[in-house]
């Protein structure tokens, strides 16, 4: 097993494959070649091909560079922006103080 192999759950692998396919389709809609996209992103064409196949061994930074090249970087900021479950769990764990904090007199 190579040191770069990543083991993913099937659902996660499918999501990554879909992300790569979406990025490939976005590139094709823009009528930009793989070579030009790779050059602009500062990666090799081989790495771009791996990204478009959803290869988990490619760094997240390379995925993001391609998104920037395609002018889609804002979409990555939507990830975990509305974490309703996390906020609910946090609210459940909050302690209610019995008294207010001591303040120094002015």
N, CA, C and O atoms as a GROMACS GRO file, in nm:
protein
  424
    1UNK      N    1   0.084  -0.118   0.000
    1UNK     CA    2   0.000   0.000   0.000
    1UNK      C    3   0.089   0.124   0.000
    1UNK      O    4   0.179   0.135   0.084
    2UNK      N    5   0.066   0.216  -0.090
    2UNK     CA    6   0.149   0.336  -0.096
    2UNK      C    7   0.117   0.430   0.018
    2UNK      O    8   0.010   0.423   0.078
    3UNK      N    9   0.211   0.519   0.047
    3UNK     CA   10   0.190   0.611   0.160
    3UNK      C   11   0.082   0.714   0.131
    3UNK      O   12   0.030   0.776   0.224
    4UNK      N   13   0.047   0.734   0.003
    4UNK     CA   14  -0.055   0.832  -0.033
    4UNK      C   15  -0.194   0.772  -0.046
    4UNK      O   16  -0.289   0.844  -0.079
    5UNK      N   17  -0.210   0.643  -0.020
    5UNK     CA   18  -0.342   0.584  -0.036
    5UNK      C   19  -0.434   0.632   0.077
    5UNK      O   20  -0.394   0.638   0.193
    6UNK      N   21  -0.554   0.664   0.040
    6UNK     CA   22  -0.653   0.712   0.135
    6UNK      C   23  -0.772   0.619   0.126
    6UNK      O   24  -0.821   0.589   0.017
    7UNK      N   25  -0.818   0.572   0.240
    7UNK     CA   26  -0.934   0.483   0.242
    7UNK      C   27  -1.057   0.566   0.278
    7UNK      O   28  -1.061   0.633   0.381
    8UNK      N   29  -1.156   0.561   0.190
    8UNK     CA   30  -1.279   0.638   0.210
    8UNK      C   31  -1.399   0.545   0.220
    8UNK      O   32  -1.398   0.435   0.164
    9UNK      N   33  -1.500   0.590   0.290
    9UNK     CA   34  -1.628   0.520   0.288
    9UNK      C   35  -1.685   0.534   0.147
    9UNK      O   36  -1.657   0.633   0.080
   10UNK      N   37  -1.764   0.438   0.102
   10UNK     CA   38  -1.819   0.445  -0.034
   10UNK      C   39  -1.896   0.573  -0.063
   10UNK      O   40  -1.885   0.630  -0.172
   11UNK      N   41  -1.973   0.619   0.035
   11UNK     CA   42  -2.051   0.742   0.015
   11UNK      C   43  -1.958   0.862  -0.003
   11UNK      O   44  -1.984   0.949  -0.086
   12UNK      N   45  -1.852   0.867   0.075
   12UNK     CA   46  -1.756   0.976   0.065
   12UNK      C   47  -1.683   0.972  -0.068
   12UNK      O   48  -1.661   1.076  -0.130
   13UNK      N   49  -1.645   0.853  -0.112
   13UNK     CA   50  -1.578   0.838  -0.241
   13UNK      C   51  -1.669   0.884  -0.355
   13UNK      O   52  -1.623   0.948  -0.450
   14UNK      N   53  -1.796   0.852  -0.345
   14UNK     CA   54  -1.893   0.894  -0.447
   14UNK      C   55  -1.907   1.047  -0.450
   14UNK      O   56  -1.919   1.107  -0.556
   15UNK      N   57  -1.906   1.108  -0.333
   15UNK     CA   58  -1.916   1.254  -0.325
   15UNK      C   59  -1.793   1.320  -0.388
   15UNK      O   60  -1.806   1.419  -0.460
   16UNK      N   61  -1.675   1.266  -0.361
   16UNK     CA   62  -1.553   1.322  -0.417
   16UNK      C   63  -1.550   1.303  -0.568
   16UNK      O   64  -1.506   1.392  -0.642
   17UNK      N   65  -1.598   1.189  -0.614
   17UNK     CA   66  -1.605   1.164  -0.758
   17UNK      C   67  -1.701   1.264  -0.823
   17UNK      O   68  -1.674   1.314  -0.932
   18UNK      N   69  -1.813   1.292  -0.758
   18UNK     CA   70  -1.909   1.388  -0.811
   18UNK      C   71  -1.850   1.529  -0.814
   18UNK      O   72  -1.874   1.604  -0.909
   19UNK      N   73  -1.775   1.565  -0.711
   19UNK     CA   74  -1.708   1.695  -0.708
   19UNK      C   75  -1.614   1.708  -0.827
   19UNK      O   76  -1.614   1.810  -0.896
   20UNK      N   77  -1.533   1.606  -0.850
   20UNK     CA   78  -1.440   1.608  -0.963
   20UNK      C   79  -1.513   1.621  -1.095
   20UNK      O   80  -1.470   1.696  -1.184
   21UNK      N   81  -1.622   1.547  -1.109
   21UNK     CA   82  -1.700   1.554  -1.233
   21UNK      C   83  -1.761   1.693  -1.251
   21UNK      O   84  -1.764   1.746  -1.362
   22UNK      N   85  -1.810   1.752  -1.142
   22UNK     CA   86  -1.865   1.888  -1.150
   22UNK      C   87  -1.759   1.989  -1.192
   22UNK      O   88  -1.786   2.080  -1.270
   23UNK      N   89  -1.638   1.971  -1.141
   23UNK     CA   90  -1.529   2.060  -1.178
   23UNK      C   91  -1.492   2.042  -1.325
   23UNK      O   92  -1.464   2.140  -1.395
   24UNK      N   93  -1.491   1.919  -1.372
   24UNK     CA   94  -1.462   1.892  -1.513
   24UNK      C   95  -1.567   1.956  -1.603
   24UNK      O   96  -1.534   2.018  -1.704
   25UNK      N   97  -1.695   1.941  -1.566
   25UNK     CA   98  -1.802   2.000  -1.645
   25UNK      C   99  -1.794   2.153  -1.645
   25UNK      O  100  -1.821   2.216  -1.746
   26UNK      N  101  -1.758   2.211  -1.531
   26UNK     CA  102  -1.743   2.356  -1.524
   26UNK      C  103  -1.631   2.402  -1.617
   26UNK      O  104  -1.644   2.505  -1.684
   27UNK      N  105  -1.522   2.327  -1.621
   27UNK     CA  106  -1.411   2.361  -1.710
   27UNK      C  107  -1.455   2.352  -1.856
   27UNK      O  108  -1.423   2.439  -1.937
   28UNK      N  109  -1.527   2.246  -1.889
   28UNK     CA  110  -1.572   2.227  -2.027
   28UNK      C  111  -1.674   2.334  -2.068
   28UNK      O  112  -1.673   2.380  -2.182
   29UNK      N  113  -1.762   2.372  -1.977
   29UNK     CA  114  -1.859   2.478  -2.008
   29UNK      C  115  -1.788   2.609  -2.039
   29UNK      O  116  -1.837   2.689  -2.119
   30UNK      N  117  -1.673   2.630  -1.976
   30UNK     CA  118  -1.595   2.751  -2.000
   30UNK      C  119  -1.506   2.738  -2.124
   30UNK      O  120  -1.439   2.833  -2.164
   31UNK      N  121  -1.508   2.619  -2.184
   31UNK     CA  122  -1.430   2.592  -2.305
   31UNK      C  123  -1.281   2.615  -2.282
   31UNK      O  124  -1.213   2.675  -2.365
   32UNK      N  125  -1.232   2.567  -2.167
   32UNK     CA  126  -1.091   2.581  -2.130
   32UNK      C  127  -1.028   2.442  -2.133
   32UNK      O  128  -1.086   2.347  -2.081
   33UNK      N  129  -0.912   2.432  -2.193
   33UNK     CA  130  -0.845   2.302  -2.202
   33UNK      C  131  -0.789   2.260  -2.066
   33UNK      O  132  -0.767   2.343  -1.978
   34UNK      N  133  -0.768   2.131  -2.053
   34UNK     CA  134  -0.708   2.078  -1.930
   34UNK      C  135  -0.568   2.135  -1.911
   34UNK      O  136  -0.528   2.168  -1.800
   35UNK      N  137  -0.494   2.147  -2.020
   35UNK     CA  138  -0.358   2.199  -2.012
   35UNK      C  139  -0.355   2.343  -1.960
   35UNK      O  140  -0.274   2.377  -1.875
   36UNK      N  141  -0.444   2.426  -2.012
   36UNK     CA  142  -0.450   2.565  -1.968
   36UNK      C  143  -0.497   2.575  -1.823
   36UNK      O  144  -0.444   2.654  -1.746
   37UNK      N  145  -0.596   2.496  -1.787
   37UNK     CA  146  -0.645   2.497  -1.649
   37UNK      C  147  -0.535   2.455  -1.553
   37UNK      O  148  -0.515   2.519  -1.450
   38UNK      N  149  -0.463   2.349  -1.587
   38UNK     CA  150  -0.354   2.301  -1.502
   38UNK      C  151  -0.245   2.407  -1.489
   38UNK      O  152  -0.192   2.430  -1.381
   39UNK      N  153  -0.213   2.470  -1.601
   39UNK     CA  154  -0.110   2.575  -1.599
   39UNK      C  155  -0.151   2.690  -1.509
   39UNK      O  156  -0.072   2.737  -1.427
   40UNK      N  157  -0.274   2.736  -1.522
   40UNK     CA  158  -0.324   2.846  -1.440
   40UNK      C  159  -0.330   2.809  -1.293
   40UNK      O  160  -0.309   2.894  -1.206
   41UNK      N  161  -0.360   2.683  -1.263
   41UNK     CA  162  -0.370   2.638  -1.125
   41UNK      C  163  -0.233   2.603  -1.065
   41UNK      O  164  -0.221   2.584  -0.944
   42UNK      N  165  -0.131   2.596  -1.150
   42UNK     CA  166   0.002   2.564  -1.101
   42UNK      C  167   0.020   2.416  -1.068
   42UNK      O  168   0.098   2.380  -0.980
   43UNK      N  169  -0.052   2.331  -1.139
   43UNK     CA  170  -0.043   2.187  -1.119
   43UNK      C  171  -0.020   2.120  -1.253
   43UNK      O  172  -0.028   2.184  -1.358
   44UNK      N  173   0.010   1.991  -1.250
   44UNK     CA  174   0.030   1.918  -1.375
   44UNK      C  175  -0.105   1.875  -1.432
   44UNK      O  176  -0.205   1.871  -1.361
   45UNK      N  177  -0.105   1.843  -1.560
   45UNK     CA  178  -0.226   1.793  -1.624
   45UNK      C  179  -0.267   1.660  -1.560
   45UNK      O  180  -0.386   1.631  -1.547
   46UNK      N  181  -0.168   1.581  -1.520
   46UNK     CA  182  -0.197   1.454  -1.452
   46UNK      C  183  -0.272   1.478  -1.322
   46UNK      O  184  -0.367   1.407  -1.291
   47UNK      N  185  -0.229   1.577  -1.245
   47UNK     CA  186  -0.297   1.610  -1.119
   47UNK      C  187  -0.439   1.659  -1.147
   47UNK      O  188  -0.532   1.623  -1.075
   48UNK      N  189  -0.456   1.741  -1.249
   48UNK     CA  190  -0.590   1.788  -1.286
   48UNK      C  191  -0.678   1.670  -1.323
   48UNK      O  192  -0.795   1.665  -1.284
   49UNK      N  193  -0.624   1.576  -1.397
   49UNK     CA  194  -0.701   1.457  -1.434
   49UNK      C  195  -0.744   1.380  -1.309
   49UNK      O  196  -0.858   1.334  -1.299
   50UNK      N  197  -0.652   1.367  -1.214
   50UNK     CA  198  -0.686   1.299  -1.088
   50UNK      C  199  -0.795   1.374  -1.012
   50UNK      O  200  -0.884   1.313  -0.954
   51UNK      N  201  -0.787   1.507  -1.012
   51UNK     CA  202  -0.890   1.589  -0.946
   51UNK      C  203  -1.025   1.564  -1.012
   51UNK      O  204  -1.125   1.544  -0.944
   52UNK      N  205  -1.028   1.566  -1.144
   52UNK     CA  206  -1.153   1.549  -1.216
   52UNK      C  207  -1.207   1.407  -1.202
   52UNK      O  208  -1.325   1.383  -1.228
   53UNK      N  209  -1.123   1.313  -1.162
   53UNK     CA  210  -1.168   1.176  -1.134
   53UNK      C  211  -1.208   1.159  -0.988
   53UNK      O  212  -1.259   1.053  -0.950
   54UNK      N  213  -1.184   1.261  -0.905
   54UNK     CA  214  -1.218   1.254  -0.764
   54UNK      C  215  -1.118   1.175  -0.681
   54UNK      O  216  -1.155   1.112  -0.582
   55UNK      N  217  -0.992   1.177  -0.721
   55UNK     CA  218  -0.888   1.104  -0.650
   55UNK      C  219  -0.864   1.164  -0.512
   55UNK      O  220  -0.832   1.283  -0.503
   56UNK      N  221  -0.879   1.085  -0.403
   56UNK     CA  222  -0.863   1.138  -0.268
   56UNK      C  223  -0.718   1.166  -0.228
   56UNK      O  224  -0.695   1.231  -0.127
   57UNK      N  225  -0.621   1.119  -0.307
   57UNK     CA  226  -0.480   1.141  -0.273
   57UNK      C  227  -0.433   1.281  -0.312
   57UNK      O  228  -0.326   1.324  -0.268
   58UNK      N  229  -0.511   1.353  -0.392
   58UNK     CA  230  -0.474   1.489  -0.432
   58UNK      C  231  -0.508   1.583  -0.317
   58UNK      O  232  -0.614   1.571  -0.255
   59UNK      N  233  -0.418   1.677  -0.291
   59UNK     CA  234  -0.439   1.767  -0.177
   59UNK      C  235  -0.559   1.858  -0.199
   59UNK      O  236  -0.596   1.892  -0.312
   60UNK      N  237  -0.618   1.898  -0.088
   60UNK     CA  238  -0.732   1.988  -0.094
   60UNK      C  239  -0.690   2.123  -0.154
   60UNK      O  240  -0.770   2.191  -0.219
   61UNK      N  241  -0.565   2.160  -0.133
   61UNK     CA  242  -0.514   2.284  -0.190
   61UNK      C  243  -0.517   2.283  -0.342
   61UNK      O  244  -0.546   2.384  -0.405
   62UNK      N  245  -0.487   2.168  -0.400
   62UNK     CA  246  -0.493   2.157  -0.547
   62UNK      C  247  -0.636   2.167  -0.596
   62UNK      O  248  -0.662   2.232  -0.697
   63UNK      N  249  -0.729   2.102  -0.526
   63UNK     CA  250  -0.870   2.115  -0.562
   63UNK      C  251  -0.911   2.263  -0.557
   63UNK      O  252  -0.977   2.313  -0.648
   64UNK      N  253  -0.870   2.332  -0.451
   64UNK     CA  254  -0.907   2.472  -0.436
   64UNK      C  255  -0.843   2.559  -0.544
   64UNK      O  256  -0.907   2.653  -0.593
   65UNK      N  257  -0.719   2.529  -0.583
   65UNK     CA  258  -0.654   2.605  -0.690
   65UNK      C  259  -0.732   2.594  -0.820
   65UNK      O  260  -0.744   2.692  -0.894
   66UNK      N  261  -0.784   2.476  -0.850
   66UNK     CA  262  -0.863   2.459  -0.971
   66UNK      C  263  -0.994   2.537  -0.959
   66UNK      O  264  -1.039   2.598  -1.055
   67UNK      N  265  -1.055   2.534  -0.841
   67UNK     CA  266  -1.178   2.612  -0.821
   67UNK      C  267  -1.152   2.761  -0.842
   67UNK      O  268  -1.234   2.830  -0.902
   68UNK      N  269  -1.038   2.810  -0.793
   68UNK     CA  270  -1.002   2.952  -0.813
   68UNK      C  271  -0.984   2.979  -0.962
   68UNK      O  272  -1.031   3.081  -1.013
   69UNK      N  273  -0.917   2.888  -1.031
   69UNK     CA  274  -0.896   2.903  -1.175
   69UNK      C  275  -1.028   2.911  -1.251
   69UNK      O  276  -1.040   2.984  -1.350
   70UNK      N  277  -1.128   2.836  -1.203
   70UNK     CA  278  -1.259   2.835  -1.268
   70UNK      C  279  -1.353   2.942  -1.212
   70UNK      O  280  -1.470   2.948  -1.249
   71UNK      N  281  -1.302   3.024  -1.121
   71UNK     CA  282  -1.380   3.130  -1.056
   71UNK      C  283  -1.497   3.073  -0.976
   71UNK      O  284  -1.607   3.128  -0.976
   72UNK      N  285  -1.472   2.961  -0.908
   72UNK     CA  286  -1.574   2.895  -0.826
   72UNK      C  287  -1.533   2.888  -0.680
   72UNK      O  288  -1.594   2.813  -0.603
   73UNK      N  289  -1.432   2.962  -0.639
   73UNK     CA  290  -1.380   2.950  -0.504
   73UNK      C  291  -1.478   2.991  -0.395
   73UNK      O  292  -1.469   2.943  -0.282
   74UNK      N  293  -1.572   3.077  -0.427
   74UNK     CA  294  -1.670   3.120  -0.326
   74UNK      C  295  -1.756   3.003  -0.280
   74UNK      O  296  -1.803   3.001  -0.166
   75UNK      N  297  -1.776   2.907  -0.368
   75UNK     CA  298  -1.859   2.792  -0.334
   75UNK      C  299  -1.800   2.712  -0.217
   75UNK      O  300  -1.875   2.653  -0.139
   76UNK      N  301  -1.669   2.709  -0.204
   76UNK     CA  302  -1.606   2.632  -0.097
   76UNK      C  303  -1.638   2.694   0.040
   76UNK      O  304  -1.638   2.624   0.141
   77UNK      N  305  -1.666   2.822   0.042
   77UNK     CA  306  -1.699   2.888   0.169
   77UNK      C  307  -1.838   2.851   0.220
   77UNK      O  308  -1.870   2.879   0.336
   78UNK      N  309  -1.918   2.790   0.137
   78UNK     CA  310  -2.051   2.747   0.178
   78UNK      C  311  -2.047   2.621   0.264
   78UNK      O  312  -2.144   2.587   0.332
   79UNK      N  313  -1.934   2.551   0.259
   79UNK     CA  314  -1.919   2.427   0.336
   79UNK      C  315  -1.923   2.461   0.485
   79UNK      O  316  -1.844   2.543   0.532
   80UNK      N  317  -2.012   2.398   0.557
   80UNK     CA  318  -2.029   2.412   0.702
   80UNK      C  319  -2.066   2.554   0.745
   80UNK      O  320  -2.052   2.588   0.863
   81UNK      N  321  -2.113   2.636   0.653
   81UNK     CA  322  -2.152   2.772   0.689
   81UNK      C  323  -2.275   2.773   0.780
   81UNK      O  324  -2.283   2.854   0.872
   82UNK      N  325  -2.369   2.685   0.755
   82UNK     CA  326  -2.489   2.677   0.836
   82UNK      C  327  -2.490   2.542   0.907
   82UNK      O  328  -2.550   2.446   0.858
   83UNK      N  329  -2.424   2.535   1.020
   83UNK     CA  330  -2.408   2.411   1.095
   83UNK      C  331  -2.516   2.402   1.204
   83UNK      O  332  -2.490   2.421   1.322
   84UNK      N  333  -2.638   2.373   1.160
   84UNK     CA  334  -2.751   2.368   1.252
   84UNK      C  335  -2.734   2.261   1.360
   84UNK      O  336  -2.758   2.287   1.478
   85UNK      N  337  -2.692   2.142   1.321
   85UNK     CA  338  -2.671   2.035   1.417
   85UNK      C  339  -2.565   2.073   1.519
   85UNK      O  340  -2.583   2.051   1.639
   86UNK      N  341  -2.454   2.129   1.473
   86UNK     CA  342  -2.346   2.170   1.564
   86UNK      C  343  -2.393   2.275   1.663
   86UNK      O  344  -2.358   2.269   1.781
   87UNK      N  345  -2.471   2.371   1.616
   87UNK     CA  346  -2.522   2.475   1.707
   87UNK      C  347  -2.618   2.416   1.809
   87UNK      O  348  -2.615   2.454   1.927
   88UNK      N  349  -2.703   2.324   1.765
   88UNK     CA  350  -2.794   2.259   1.860
   88UNK      C  351  -2.719   2.180   1.966
   88UNK      O  352  -2.754   2.185   2.084
   89UNK      N  353  -2.617   2.108   1.924
   89UNK     CA  354  -2.536   2.033   2.020
   89UNK      C  355  -2.463   2.127   2.116
   89UNK      O  356  -2.453   2.098   2.235
   90UNK      N  357  -2.415   2.237   2.064
   90UNK     CA  358  -2.348   2.335   2.149
   90UNK      C  359  -2.446   2.393   2.250
   90UNK      O  360  -2.411   2.409   2.367
   91UNK      N  361  -2.566   2.425   2.206
   91UNK     CA  362  -2.667   2.480   2.296
   91UNK      C  363  -2.703   2.382   2.407
   91UNK      O  364  -2.726   2.423   2.521
   92UNK      N  365  -2.707   2.255   2.374
   92UNK     CA  366  -2.737   2.154   2.476
   92UNK      C  367  -2.629   2.145   2.581
   92UNK      O  368  -2.657   2.111   2.696
   93UNK      N  369  -2.507   2.175   2.545
   93UNK     CA  370  -2.395   2.164   2.637
   93UNK      C  371  -2.365   2.291   2.714
   93UNK      O  372  -2.276   2.291   2.800
   94UNK      N  373  -2.436   2.398   2.686
   94UNK     CA  374  -2.409   2.524   2.755
   94UNK      C  375  -2.456   2.518   2.900
   94UNK      O  376  -2.564   2.468   2.930
   95UNK      N  377  -2.372   2.571   2.987
   95UNK     CA  378  -2.410   2.578   3.128
   95UNK      C  379  -2.479   2.710   3.155
   95UNK      O  380  -2.444   2.813   3.096
   96UNK      N  381  -2.576   2.708   3.242
   96UNK     CA  382  -2.642   2.830   3.283
   96UNK      C  383  -2.578   2.872   3.414
   96UNK      O  384  -2.574   2.796   3.510
   97UNK      N  385  -2.527   2.993   3.416
   97UNK     CA  386  -2.458   3.042   3.536
   97UNK      C  387  -2.557   3.070   3.646
   97UNK      O  388  -2.667   3.118   3.619
   98UNK      N  389  -2.519   3.040   3.770
   98UNK     CA  390  -2.606   3.063   3.885
   98UNK      C  391  -2.609   3.211   3.923
   98UNK      O  392  -2.708   3.260   3.977
   99UNK      N  393  -2.499   3.282   3.893
   99UNK     CA  394  -2.495   3.425   3.925
   99UNK      C  395  -2.410   3.496   3.822
   99UNK      O  396  -2.336   3.433   3.746
  100UNK      N  397  -2.421   3.626   3.820
  100UNK     CA  398  -2.344   3.706   3.725
  100UNK      C  399  -2.198   3.713   3.767
  100UNK      O  400  -2.165   3.688   3.883
  101UNK      N  401  -2.112   3.746   3.673
  101UNK     CA  402  -1.970   3.764   3.703
  101UNK      C  403  -1.950   3.883   3.795
  101UNK      O  404  -2.026   3.979   3.792
  102UNK      N  405  -1.846   3.875   3.879
  102UNK     CA  406  -1.812   3.988   3.966
  102UNK      C  407  -1.750   4.095   3.880
  102UNK      O  408  -1.667   4.068   3.792
  103UNK      N  409  -1.790   4.218   3.905
  103UNK     CA  410  -1.734   4.331   3.833
  103UNK      C  411  -1.669   4.425   3.933
  103UNK      O  412  -1.709   4.434   4.049
  104UNK      N  413  -1.569   4.493   3.885
  104UNK     CA  414  -1.507   4.595   3.969
  104UNK      C  415  -1.593   4.719   3.969
  104UNK      O  416  -1.650   4.755   3.866
  105UNK      N  417  -1.603   4.782   4.082
  105UNK     CA  418  -1.681   4.906   4.091
  105UNK      C  419  -1.608   5.018   4.021
  105UNK      O  420  -1.485   5.024   4.023
  106UNK      N  421  -1.684   5.106   3.959
  106UNK     CA  422  -1.624   5.219   3.890
  106UNK      C  423  -1.610   5.334   3.983
  106UNK      O  424  -1.562   5.440   3.943
   0.00000   0.00000   0.00000
